[in-house]
């Protein structure tokens, strides 16, 4: 049996879970679609689109079509595209909920209509379409959701097998996230030792997809600046207590991960992490620049534009935004803006680092 999973939307932050989950079930092969690209949409998504202003959602039709276009020896048996209701988050317990954007959650049901409007294209290719509702941010109910969502697709599936597979999935996901946070901490430690700046990219999981994020962070990194992503910021106690200790002492925050002072409606997982990342960047001396990525007319991101920018800029940290990312990469505009970022970092990073260091107690010693 071969499982196909579209590599888009929240799969960018959860793919380790699904690999380990299906491996634990003994599934022979799990395939992800390729990164989003204009060629993918043109060749495999044409004529199957749905009415949706969210570009990352529209991209799913290209990923589905890519699986359908495979040669017989690489055909999948099940197209697995879960409707993810909530996500694991390092802010769990400090916010009200960690829900996913409702448009993103419902995307699998939305996009499949383009493949069923005239005939069942999935059935025509011998593919079964599985789209269970999964609350990855609420671990105790995930085994039940996945068992009920997959028992009709995987012969002989049992609740016990599903429970063990879910445990394996979360173990793999937790391990991957911990590894990424350690790497981010190593980058910051090196910046501390060298007193050099780094850049924080603030966006949603799908902006890691080169076709949706347009590889803007790669263009910036070519100038020699290390990059951090908001999803994988280090959460070590010595670091966050140093950054937010004064806030807690003065009663502005209940914990280092509290965002109630800047965002009282803390229900959305990605939005919560974006706001916390802004607070982190405003305090962390060696984060001299924040680059904000957002897709064109994103309803979830629009209310956060001003708060995030104000939090970052009031600390003196450089802030640049790409808030209109869509299907076409404006190469000339991106090049000019990336050159501008590099210019201002070269000119002002030293002063930004010094100013932010002066506002904090002595930093914990870098590790390693």
NORKAFEN-V373249 format. One record per residue. N is the residue number from 0. PHI is phi in radians with two decimals (999 if undefined). OMEGA is omega in whole degrees, -180 to 180 (none if undefined). D_LAST is the distance of its C-alpha to the last C-alpha in Angstrom with 1 decimal. Layout:
n/phi/omega/d_last
N/PHI/OMEGA/D_LAST
N/PHI/OMEGA/D_LAST
//
This chain:
n/phi/omega/d_last
0/999/-179/45.3
1/-2.12/180/43.1
2/-1.78/175/41.4
3/-1.96/-179/40.8
4/-2.19/178/38.4
5/-1.17/-178/38.5
6/-1.54/-179/35.0
7/-2.72/180/35.6
8/0.89/-174/35.3
9/-1.39/178/33.1
10/-1.10/179/32.6
11/-1.16/180/29.7
12/-1.86/-176/27.7
13/-2.21/-173/29.4
14/-1.09/178/30.0
15/-1.10/178/27.6
16/-1.09/-174/29.8
17/-1.22/177/33.0
18/-1.06/-178/31.9
19/-1.21/-179/31.0
20/-1.08/-178/34.0
21/-1.25/176/36.5
22/-1.11/179/35.0
23/-1.15/177/35.4
24/-1.44/179/39.0
25/1.40/177/39.6
26/-1.18/-174/40.3
27/-1.09/-174/40.7
28/-2.63/174/39.1
29/-2.12/-179/37.3
30/-1.99/170/37.4
31/-1.80/173/36.0
32/-1.19/180/37.9
33/-1.34/177/36.5
34/-1.06/178/34.9
35/-1.09/177/37.5
36/-2.68/177/39.5
37/-1.11/179/42.8
38/-1.10/179/44.2
39/-1.06/179/43.3
40/-1.16/-177/45.2
41/-1.20/-175/48.1
42/-1.51/-172/48.6
43/-2.05/-178/47.9
44/-1.88/-176/48.2
45/-1.09/177/51.3
46/1.42/-178/54.1
47/-2.07/-178/52.1
48/-1.26/176/50.5
49/-2.15/-179/51.2
50/-1.37/-180/51.7
51/-2.77/-179/48.3
52/-1.40/-178/46.8
53/-1.47/-178/43.2
54/-1.06/179/42.2
55/-1.00/177/39.3
56/-1.19/-180/42.0
57/-1.05/-179/44.5
58/-1.12/-177/42.1
59/-1.06/-178/42.4
60/-1.08/177/45.8
61/-1.16/179/44.4
62/-1.18/177/42.0
63/-1.08/-178/44.8
64/-1.06/179/47.1
65/-1.08/178/44.6
66/-1.13/-179/44.9
67/-1.16/-176/48.7
68/-1.48/-178/48.9
69/-1.17/177/47.3
70/-1.22/-173/49.4
71/-0.88/-176/50.9
72/-1.28/178/48.5
73/-2.03/-179/45.5
74/-1.12/176/47.2
75/-1.63/177/45.5
76/-1.67/-179/47.4
77/-2.29/171/45.8
78/-1.64/-175/44.4
79/-1.78/-178/41.9
80/-2.36/-173/41.2
81/-1.18/171/40.4
82/-1.56/-175/41.2
83/-1.46/-176/38.0
84/-1.52/179/39.0
85/-2.57/-175/35.6
86/-2.18/170/31.9
87/-1.11/-179/29.0
88/-2.60/177/26.9
89/-1.22/177/23.9
90/-1.67/-179/26.6
91/-0.99/-178/28.8
92/1.63/-180/30.4
93/-1.99/180/29.9
94/-2.27/-175/32.4
95/-1.34/179/36.0
96/-2.86/-180/35.5
97/-2.27/-176/33.5
98/-1.42/177/36.5
99/-1.63/173/36.7
100/-0.91/-178/38.9
101/-1.07/178/42.4
102/-1.20/178/43.2
103/-1.17/-179/40.2
104/-1.05/-176/41.0
105/-1.49/-176/44.6
106/-0.95/-180/43.9
107/-1.01/178/44.6
108/-1.28/-180/48.0
109/-1.21/-174/48.7
110/-1.20/-177/47.8
111/-1.09/-179/49.6
112/-1.08/178/52.9
113/-1.19/180/52.8
114/-1.79/-179/53.0
115/-2.15/-170/55.8
116/-1.15/179/58.1
117/-1.95/176/60.6
118/-2.75/-180/59.7
119/-1.42/-178/57.0
120/-1.18/179/54.9
121/-1.09/-179/52.4
122/-1.09/180/55.3
123/-1.06/179/56.8
124/-1.72/179/53.7
125/1.24/-178/53.5
126/-1.94/175/50.4
127/-1.74/-173/50.0
128/-1.90/-178/48.2
129/-1.98/-179/46.0
130/-2.44/-179/44.6
131/-1.24/172/43.9
132/-1.40/-175/42.7
133/-2.31/179/39.3
134/-1.80/-177/37.5
135/-1.15/177/33.9
136/-1.45/179/33.0
137/-2.24/-168/35.3
138/-0.97/-176/34.2
139/-1.06/-176/37.1
140/-1.68/-177/39.7
141/-1.10/179/38.0
142/-0.99/180/39.5
143/-1.12/-179/43.0
144/-1.10/-177/42.7
145/-1.30/177/41.5
146/-1.12/-179/44.1
147/-1.18/-179/46.9
148/-1.42/-175/45.7
149/-2.09/-175/45.4
150/-1.11/178/48.0
151/-1.46/-178/50.7
152/-1.87/-178/48.5
153/-1.96/-177/47.0
154/-1.01/176/49.8
155/1.32/-180/49.4
156/-1.09/179/46.3
157/-2.03/179/46.0
158/-1.13/-179/44.4
159/-1.10/178/42.5
160/-1.07/-179/41.1
161/-1.13/179/40.1
162/-1.02/-180/38.4
163/-1.15/180/36.2
164/-1.17/177/35.5
165/-1.14/176/34.4
166/-1.04/179/32.0
167/-1.13/179/30.6
168/-1.10/-180/30.4
169/-1.21/177/28.5
170/-1.08/179/26.1
171/-1.18/-179/25.4
172/-1.16/179/25.2
173/-1.08/179/22.8
174/-1.13/179/20.5
175/-1.13/180/20.6
176/-1.07/179/20.1
177/-1.10/178/17.0
178/-1.09/-179/15.6
179/-1.16/179/16.5
180/-1.21/176/15.0
181/-1.10/179/11.6
182/-1.13/177/12.1
183/-1.10/178/13.4
184/-1.15/177/10.5
185/-1.07/178/8.2
186/-1.09/180/11.2
187/-1.13/179/11.5
188/-1.06/179/8.1
189/-1.15/176/9.1
190/-1.10/177/12.5
191/-1.10/-178/11.6
192/-1.10/-177/10.3
193/-1.62/-175/13.4
194/0.93/-179/15.6
195/-2.04/-176/16.9
196/-1.49/168/18.7
197/-2.30/-177/18.4
198/-2.13/176/21.3
199/-1.84/175/22.0
200/-1.68/180/24.7
201/-1.91/-179/26.9
202/-2.90/179/29.3
203/-1.83/-175/30.6
204/-0.91/-176/29.5
205/-1.23/177/32.2
206/-1.30/171/31.0
207/-1.31/176/28.4
208/-1.21/-176/31.5
209/-0.99/-179/32.1
210/-1.38/180/35.8
211/-1.69/177/35.5
212/-1.54/177/32.6
213/1.02/177/34.0
214/0.97/-180/30.5
215/-1.09/-180/30.3
216/-1.15/178/26.5
217/-1.18/179/26.7
218/-1.08/-180/29.0
219/-1.23/-177/26.8
220/-1.12/178/23.7
221/-1.08/178/25.8
222/-1.50/173/25.5
223/1.68/-179/21.8
224/-1.67/176/20.5
225/-1.13/-177/17.8
226/-2.08/170/19.4
227/-2.08/175/18.8
228/-1.96/-177/21.6
229/-1.05/-179/23.0
230/-1.20/-173/23.2
231/-2.19/176/19.5
232/-1.18/178/18.0
233/-1.18/-178/15.2
234/-2.13/-179/16.9
235/-1.06/-177/14.4
236/-0.96/-178/16.6
237/-1.10/-178/14.6
238/-1.35/-176/14.6
239/-1.25/177/18.3
240/-1.21/175/19.6
241/-1.13/-177/18.5
242/-1.25/-171/20.1
243/-2.01/-179/23.2
244/-1.03/-179/23.7
245/-1.13/178/26.5
246/-1.05/-180/28.2
247/-1.22/-180/28.4
248/-1.10/-179/29.6
249/-1.60/175/32.3
250/1.46/179/33.4
251/-1.41/-178/32.6
252/-2.47/178/30.4
253/-1.45/180/30.5
254/-2.68/178/26.9
255/-1.08/-176/23.9
256/-1.83/179/25.3
257/-1.33/177/28.9
258/-2.11/-177/30.6
259/-1.08/-179/34.1
260/-1.25/-179/34.2
261/-2.14/-175/34.2
262/-2.65/-175/35.3
263/-1.21/-178/37.7
264/-1.65/-171/38.7
265/-1.58/-179/35.4
266/-1.83/-175/36.8
267/-1.58/-176/35.3
268/-1.01/-176/31.9
269/-1.18/178/31.0
270/-1.10/178/32.6
271/-1.00/-177/30.8
272/-1.19/177/27.4
273/-1.11/-180/28.6
274/-1.18/179/29.5
275/-1.16/179/26.3
276/-1.08/177/24.3
277/-1.11/178/26.6
278/-1.12/179/25.9
279/-1.05/-178/22.1
280/-1.14/-179/22.5
281/-1.12/-177/24.9
282/-1.74/-175/22.5
283/-1.21/-174/19.1
284/-1.00/-172/19.3
285/-1.48/168/17.5
286/-1.47/-175/19.7
287/-1.57/-176/22.5
288/-2.64/174/24.7
289/-2.06/175/25.9
290/-1.98/-178/28.0
291/-1.72/176/30.3
292/-1.95/177/31.9
293/-2.64/-179/35.1
294/-1.50/-176/38.0
295/-0.97/177/41.6
296/1.01/177/43.3
297/-1.24/-178/40.7
298/-1.17/179/42.3
299/-1.29/-177/39.2
300/-1.43/-172/37.3
301/-0.97/179/40.1
302/-1.15/-176/40.0
303/-1.65/-175/36.3
304/-0.99/-177/36.7
305/-1.18/180/37.6
306/-0.99/-179/35.4
307/-1.11/-179/32.2
308/-1.11/-179/33.2
309/-1.16/179/34.2
310/-1.03/-177/31.1
311/-1.22/-172/28.9
312/-1.24/180/31.3
313/-1.17/176/32.2
314/-1.55/-177/28.6
315/1.57/180/29.2
316/-1.30/178/26.9
317/-1.17/-179/28.5
318/-2.38/177/30.1
319/-2.32/-177/31.8
320/-2.25/171/33.5
321/-2.12/-170/35.0
322/-1.79/-177/37.3
323/-2.32/-178/40.0
324/-1.18/-178/38.4
325/-2.54/-174/41.1
326/-1.14/-178/42.5
327/-1.80/176/42.7
328/-1.54/178/39.9
329/-1.33/-170/41.2
330/-0.97/-179/39.5
331/-1.13/179/40.9
332/-1.12/179/40.0
333/-1.08/-179/36.4
334/-1.05/180/36.0
335/-1.11/-178/37.3
336/-1.22/177/35.1
337/-1.15/177/32.0
338/-1.09/178/33.0
339/-1.13/178/33.6
340/-1.03/-179/30.1
341/-1.09/-180/28.6
342/-1.11/-177/31.1
343/-1.21/176/30.4
344/-1.13/179/26.6
345/-1.05/-175/27.0
346/-1.43/-169/29.5
347/-2.04/-173/28.1
348/-1.00/-179/24.3
349/-1.02/179/23.7
350/-1.18/179/26.2
351/-1.13/180/25.0
352/-1.07/-179/21.5
353/-1.10/-180/23.0
354/-1.12/-178/25.6
355/-1.27/176/23.3
356/-1.13/-179/20.9
357/-1.17/-178/24.1
358/-1.53/-176/25.2
359/-2.11/171/22.3
360/-1.13/178/21.1
361/-0.95/-176/18.1
362/-1.24/173/15.0
363/-1.09/-178/12.3
364/-1.12/178/9.3
365/-1.10/180/6.7
366/-1.41/175/3.8
367/1.45/none/0.0
//
